[in-house]
């Protein structure tokens, strides 16, 4: 039996996922932030919006006994994550279950009004917004297929923490591994919270 294809998969994993994982650059690579998040919440509900971060979540996720990843599976557009996190949190009847939303800055703004649902119901959802000030996956496809065209993908984002505060949701902005770890360690799980993670422009693996 020829199992060389398994070696090929592992080599691509090392090339696309492992390279740069030890980087100390600020802002950090999105895959570094996502790996830290996944390792910090091994047994909790991870809700994932549509976008480039979906690729990193799927590549970096490991099998844990109680891991639950909720994502659209290509059946919903960007903006799915925030209302999905509301639904998961409302559906849970176990007080010890945590809901963590991983969202990009572009997708987050497509249904940002659902912060009102989270706030009014005091849903203990951890909202993580990976902010690279762009529609990253669209930018990447433009550069690959449109002769380096870069059009309407760079975002002038609002202050996400200030918006969360306006809804009565506390939050903070981090840009390094140390800051992200402290933010996670200091979480209070009796109320919603938003962590904006400033990340670098990074291409997803396209094989």
C-alpha positions in Angstrom: 0.0 0.0 0.0 1.4 3.4 -1.0 1.1 5.8 2.0 3.4 8.5 0.6 0.4 10.8 0.5 0.4 10.8 4.3 4.0 12.1 4.3 2.9 14.8 1.8 0.2 16.0 4.1 2.6 16.2 7.1 5.1 18.1 5.0 2.4 20.6 4.0 1.4 20.9 7.7 4.9 21.8 8.6 5.3 24.2 5.8 2.1 26.1 6.2 1.2 25.8 9.9 4.4 25.3 11.9 6.6 27.9 10.1 6.6 31.1 12.1 4.8 29.8 15.1 7.7 30.8 17.3 7.7 34.4 16.0 7.8 37.1 18.6 6.8 39.9 16.2 4.1 42.4 17.2 1.4 42.4 16.0 1.5 38.6 16.1 0.5 36.2 13.3 -3.2 35.2 13.4 -2.3 31.5 13.6 -0.3 32.1 16.7 -3.2 33.9 18.4 -5.6 31.1 17.3 -3.4 28.3 18.5 -3.2 30.0 21.9 -6.9 30.4 22.0 -7.6 26.7 21.1 -5.1 25.5 23.7 -6.6 27.7 26.4 -10.1 26.4 25.8 -9.7 22.7 25.0 -13.0 21.5 26.4 -15.2 24.4 25.5 -17.4 25.5 22.6 -15.5 27.3 19.8 -17.8 29.2 17.4 -16.0 30.3 14.2 -17.1 32.9 11.7 -16.4 32.6 8.0 -13.1 34.0 6.8 -9.4 33.3 6.7 -9.3 32.5 10.4 -11.6 29.5 9.7 -8.7 27.9 7.8 -6.3 28.4 10.8 -8.9 27.0 13.3 -9.4 23.9 11.2 -5.6 23.3 10.7 -4.6 24.0 14.3 -7.5 22.2 16.1 -6.6 19.0 17.9 -8.9 16.3 19.0 -9.8 16.7 22.7 -12.3 14.7 24.6 -14.9 17.4 24.8 -13.9 19.8 22.0 -16.8 21.3 20.2 -16.3 23.5 17.1 -19.3 25.2 15.7 -18.9 26.8 12.2 -20.9 27.2 9.1 -19.1 24.5 7.0 -19.3 26.8 4.0 -23.0 27.0 4.4 -23.1 30.6 5.6 -21.3 33.9 4.7 -19.2 36.2 6.8 -21.2 37.5 9.7 -22.4 34.0 10.9 -20.3 33.9 14.0 -21.8 36.5 16.3 -25.5 35.3 16.0 -24.3 31.7 16.1 -22.5 32.4 19.4 -25.7 33.8 20.8 -27.6 30.7 19.8 -25.1 28.3 21.3 -25.0 30.3 24.6 -28.8 30.4 24.9 -29.1 26.7 24.1 -26.6 25.6 26.8 -28.2 24.5 30.1 -24.9 23.7 31.8 -23.4 26.6 33.8 -19.8 25.3 33.3 -19.9 25.4 29.5 -18.0 28.3 27.9 -18.6 29.8 24.5 -15.7 31.4 22.7 -16.3 33.2 19.4 -13.4 33.6 17.0 -14.2 36.4 14.5 -12.4 38.4 11.9 -12.7 42.2 11.8 -14.6 42.1 8.5 -17.1 39.4 9.4 -17.7 40.9 12.9 -19.0 44.1 11.5 -21.5 42.4 9.3 -23.7 41.4 12.3 -22.2 43.6 14.9 -25.7 44.7 16.1 -26.0 41.2 17.8 -23.9 42.7 20.6 -27.3 44.0 21.8 -28.6 40.4 22.0 -25.5 39.4 24.0 -25.7 42.4 26.3 -29.4 42.3 26.9 -29.3 38.6 27.8 -26.0 38.9 29.6 -24.7 35.9 27.7 -21.2 34.9 29.0 -19.7 34.8 25.5 -16.0 35.6 25.0 -15.8 37.5 21.7 -12.4 37.5 20.1 -12.0 39.8 17.1 -8.8 39.2 15.1 -8.1 42.6 13.6 -5.7 42.9 10.6 -7.7 45.9 9.2 -8.5 44.0 6.0 -10.7 41.4 4.3 -7.7 39.0 4.3 -8.9 36.1 2.2 -10.4 38.3 -0.4 -7.2 40.3 -0.6 -5.2 37.1 -1.0 -7.3 35.9 -3.9 -7.1 39.3 -5.5 -3.3 39.1 -5.4 -3.2 35.5 -6.8 -5.8 35.8 -9.6 -6.1 39.5 -10.5 -2.4 40.4 -11.1 -1.8 41.8 -7.7 -5.0 43.9 -7.7 -5.8 45.1 -4.3 -9.2 46.8 -4.3 -11.7 47.5 -1.4 -10.1 45.1 1.0 -8.3 47.5 3.4 -10.6 48.5 6.2 -10.7 51.7 8.3 -12.0 49.9 11.4 -13.8 51.5 14.3 -12.7 51.1 17.9 -14.2 47.7 18.6 -13.7 48.0 22.4 -15.5 51.3 22.5 -18.4 49.8 20.5 -18.6 46.9 23.0 -18.5 49.4 25.9 -21.4 51.3 24.3 -23.4 48.1 24.5 -22.3 47.6 28.2 -19.8 44.9 27.3 -16.3 45.2 28.7 -13.2 44.6 26.5 -9.6 45.2 25.8 -7.1 45.3 22.9 -4.0 43.1 22.9 -1.2 42.8 20.3 1.3 40.3 21.8 1.3 36.7 23.1 1.9 37.9 26.6 -1.0 40.4 26.5 -3.3 37.7 25.1 -2.3 35.2 27.8 -3.0 37.8 30.5 -6.3 38.7 29.0 -7.4 35.0 28.9 -6.1 34.3 32.4 -8.0 37.3 33.9 -11.4 36.5 32.4 -14.5 36.6 34.5 -17.1 34.1 33.0 -20.3 35.6 34.5 -20.7 38.1 31.7 -19.7 38.8 28.1 -16.3 40.1 27.2 -14.5 41.2 24.0 -10.8 40.8 23.2 -9.6 42.6 20.1 -6.4 40.9 19.0 -4.3 43.0 16.6 -2.7 40.6 14.1 -0.4 40.8 11.1 -1.4 40.3 7.4 -0.9 36.7 6.8 -1.8 34.4 3.8 -3.7 31.2 4.5 -2.5 28.0 2.9 -3.9 27.5 -0.6 -2.7 24.2 -2.1 
